[in-house]
Every structure is written in structure tokens, then in C-alpha cells.
């Protein structure tokens, strides 16, 4: 029944006779005339340098101004660190190593455990602390995954527009041009932004270890590399009070940035392969076999809509299941079975649902 409905509907939509009857606009113009979704038409105020307050009313609360994903990550991270600090503070005497301050060491140990750096300068030395560390390392890794998927991606996207403006400083780009550039090279700009942020973190960490921890520049760079890659050999680490305060923020930020950078590299490679496939699909010659496969209503003629659907399927953008689902929705809205949708169809469909 699904195939019969699809064929009948596609016949009404795609047949040359029905297309010739619609002479209000040229064919090419009708095919290209496609409005964006309502959310896509909204342009944030920070793209053109304007304050968002001029477009949307701003809440009085600072928490309300945060992105929901970033807010959720901040709540989970705070909860993890508070619980971890309390737990490890009570059992700090059962953790061996060079200690400075009970609370500071507990927070530092939570960060090192969560990021799987594991220097070895603080080590659980009892059954209770070992089991507690096992629980916190798994929950910490889950939290890191949440941060990578939510918070870190949000922060990077906020910096992408600044990067675009910097790269196109001599060109006067409006909001629409920036959005188009961002959409076209989104993953590339994410890689560049994350890489620049990572370089800054490496330089900051190296300089801090040289000036505060009194390491030579090679040992400082070696410690930075072993930390951000979560190797954590342990022969070089943060041993001063100021160093561990700095490490609480720097280790978390740098390890997440490194992980996010590798994720974007993998995403960039995948997107490059997808673009190469799209280019091949659009440039290769059409054959009679392709025309037969693209002729959905079996009338011997391939219309523009049929051609677009075939090419999208060939690019891997959609599959037959996606098309059938869309066609089922179309048929449920087409109450009068005319093969077209009108406001009366939508009214009748909505009244039938209620």
C-alpha cells in the first residue's frame, strides 16, 4: 500500500502534465524557491556586533543567560567536584603522597582522577580509598564525555564567529554571509579554533611550570604534553600550593580541549570524504540505468523532484526509508487525496487529530 500511495502521489506531483498546468512561475524558479525553517531565519545579534538585548528580552538572572547544555554541564561538574572533595577529604590520611592542604589536595585528586591523568603523586593506600577512586574515575569519565558533547562544543561554536571575523577582517561581511561561511566550513573552523586554544593552553602551562614550579623548559614542556594527553608518567607534576590551584583549572581545560580537537579532526576527515562523494555524484555522467532508477513513477520521464531525490539518495543524504516516512506524513495530511496540500487539508487534518 505504501508503494501504491507513493506512486500515485508522485505521479500527481511529478508528471509533466501537472507541471505544465502550474504556469504562475517558471520551473527553475519554482524548484529553487525554498524558504528556510523559522529557526534558521533568526540571526543572533552577536553576528553583526549588536547586543542581543535589542532583539530579545534578557533575563535578570545570570544563570538564565547560559545555554541550557552549558548550564547542565556546569551543574554536573560542580556536583561531582563537591561530592568528590567531601569524600576524599575524609579519607585523605589513607592517601599517600606529597600533601599540601586537605581540601586543595582532595579537589586536585578529583581532577586528576576524572581526567585520567593519574600522576601518581597522590595514591589511594587502603581498600576504601581504592574502591572510592574506582567509582570516581568511571563517573568522571562519563562526565568528561558529557562535557565534550555539550559544554565544550558550545564554547567552541561561540568562538567560531570571532575566528571568521578575524580571517575576513578586510571584508565587510554581514550576518547572512557569516552564517553561510560558518555553515560551509563549520568543522574546519572548529578544528582551527580548538587548535589555537590548545596552543595557548600549552604555552600557558609551560610558562607556569617554568616560573612557579621551577622546572627547566624541556621538563615543563614534557610535563605539559604528558598531562594533556593523559599519560601522566608522574615524574613531573604540580607540587606547590599555587601549582595545584592552577592545575585544578588547567588540567581540566587542557585535557578536554585535546580530546575535543581529536574529535573534530575525525569529524573533519569524515566530512571531507562526504564532500568528495558529493562532488563525484554531481560530476559523473548520467546513464540510462540511472534514469530508470530515478524514474519513481515509471512514466519514462524523470522530473526535477525525482532527479533531486535520486541524487540525494546517491549522496547518502537520505535513504528509501526516509522517503517513505515523509510520504506517509504527506498522505496523512492530504485529506482530500488530491496529491497537493492546501490550508484546508491542514485544517481538516488537525481537526481529525483532536
PyMOL commands that set and color helices and strands:
alter all, ss='L'
color gray80, all
select helices_A, chain A and resi 2-14+16-21+27-32+38-41+45-47+52-54+63-65+68-90+92-94+102-114+127-149+151-167+175-184+186-211+217-228+241-283+288-294+304-315+320-333+343-353
alter helices_A, ss='H'
color red, helices_A
select strands_A, chain A and resi 95-97+122-124
alter strands_A, ss='S'
color yellow, strands_A
deselect
rebuild
show_as cartoon
